[in-house]
């Protein structure tokens, strides 16, 4: 017999799984475009660092929310509210993942303009989801204990500061540095 968590989690994992597929598909199309060389101009597609780093960050962030679902397993109840909330939350992830890589890859283009075009939307969606998660955790005494310790508070503060910086920094080099810092922050969290 399926538990309430398993029932709700099946919807959540399906949508988050599709988000992961969307990111990997975009990366695959980008790598394929990069490998293609135009015979006339002998020029290839310039991928750059920004969009792939954003894709990796979104992937790691998505993974963190997938794992966070386990923390709420004892609170979940099958209801219209839970199903709608789960669907909206995971669908927002799909939207962010869908925007990371361009729909079509220009033959002799560059991904950096695409990154600067979508980064605030993608990061804004992820930031909003983080705020929803933190609010939800703080509203439940069993979960709030997970947030109210020095390590969790510090890691959350670093995440918020870096996401805010990624939203506002303008130079390519600073964006690369902030995205790398965000990725390192998640790698550290996963290894702790």
N, C-alpha and C positions, 0 to 999 in steps of 0.2 A: 504494500500500500504506500502511496506517495505522501510524503509529509507536506505540510503547508509551505515550508521553505522550498522544497523541491519543485512544487507546483509554480510558485512565483519565480523562483530562480531559473526555471526553464525559459521563461519569457525574457528575463534579464540577460541570461547567457546567450540566447539566440541573437538578441539585438547587439550585444557587445561583441559577439563573434562576427557578426556581419560588419561591424565597425573595424575590427581587426583585418578582415578580408579586404575591406575598402582601402585601408592603408597599404596592405601588401600588394594589392592590385595596382595602385597608383605608383608604388615604388617599382614594381615590375615593368610597367609601361615606361617609366622614366629611364630605367636601366636599358631597356630595349632601344629607346630613342637615342640614348647616349652611345650605344654601340654602333648605330647606323651612321655611316659617313656618306654625305652627298657626293656623288661621282663628279659632278660638274665643278663644284666649288672646293671640293676636298675638305669641307668644313663639317664638323660634327656638332652635336647638341651640347650646350654647356649646362650642366646640371647645377653646379655650385654646391654650397654647403647648407644654405639656409633652409630650404624646403625639406631635404632629407633629415636634417636635425630636428625640425619641427615635427616631422612624421615619427621619428624615434621618441621624442618627448611625449607626443600624444599616445603612442603605443604603451609607453611605461606608465603614463597617467591612467590610461584605460585599465591596465593590469592592476593598478592599485585599487581602483574602484571594484574590480571583479573580486579581489581579495577582501575588500571591505564588506562585501555582501555576506561573507561568512560571519563577520562580527555581529550582524543583526539577525542571524538565523533563528534565534529564540524569540524574537519580537514579532516576526512576520506572521501575519494572519491572512488567509485568503478572503479578500473583500474587493469591492469595486475600487475603493480608494487606493489600496495597495497595488492593484493591477494597473490603474491609471498612472499612479505615481511612478511605478517601475517603468512603464512604457514611455512616459515623458522623459524621465531621467536618461534611460538608455538610448532613446531616440535623439536626444540632444548630443550624445556622444557620436552617434552615427553621422549627424549633421557636421560636427567638427571634423571627424575623420574624412568625410566625403570632400570637404573643402581643402584639405591639406595639399593634395596634388591636383594639377589642372586636369580638366576633363579631356582635352586634346593637347597633344604635344606638338608645338610648331617645329618644323624641320630644322631651322637654324636659330632657334630661340634661346632663351635663358630663363631659368626658373626663379631668379631673384626678384624680378618684378611681381611675379605671382605671389611669392611669399609676403612681400610688403602690401599686397592687395588684400590678402586673406588673414594675415596673422592676428589682427585685432579681433576679428570675428571668432576665429578658432580659440584664441586665448581667452576671450570674453566668455565664450560658452564654458570652457574648462574652469574658469574662475567662478562663474555662477554655480556650476555643479559642486565645486569645492565648498562654497558658502552654504549651499543646501545641505551637503553632508555634515558640515560642522554644526549647523543649526539643529539638524536631526539628532546628532550625537549629544549635543548639550541639552536637548529636551528629554533625554532618557537617562536617568541616573546610572544605570548599569553601563551605558556606553560612555557617558561623560567622564567616568573614571579613567578611560583610555586616553583622553585628551589632557587631563589635568595632571601631567607629570612633566618634569623639566625636559626630558628628551623629546616627547611628543610635541610639547609647546615650541621647543627650539626648531625642530624639523618643520613644523607647520609655518612658523614665522619665516624661515628661510624660503620655503615654497612660495608663500605669499609675496615676499619681497622680490624674489626672482621673477615670478610671473608678472608682477607689476612693472618691473624693469623691462621685461621683454615686450610689454605692451607699449612702452613709451620710448625706449631708446631708438635712435634714428640711424646710426651708422651701421653699415654691414658688419664691420669687425665687432662692434659691441653686441649686435644681435647674435652673432656666432658665439661670442664668449658667454652670453647669458644662457643661450640654449645648451651649450656644453655644461655649464654649471647646473642647470636644471636636470640634465641627464645624469650627471655625477651624483647629484642629491638623491635621485631615485635609486641609482645603483647602490649607493651607500645604505639607503633604507632597506633594500632587498637583501643586502649582505649582513645587516645587523641581526 
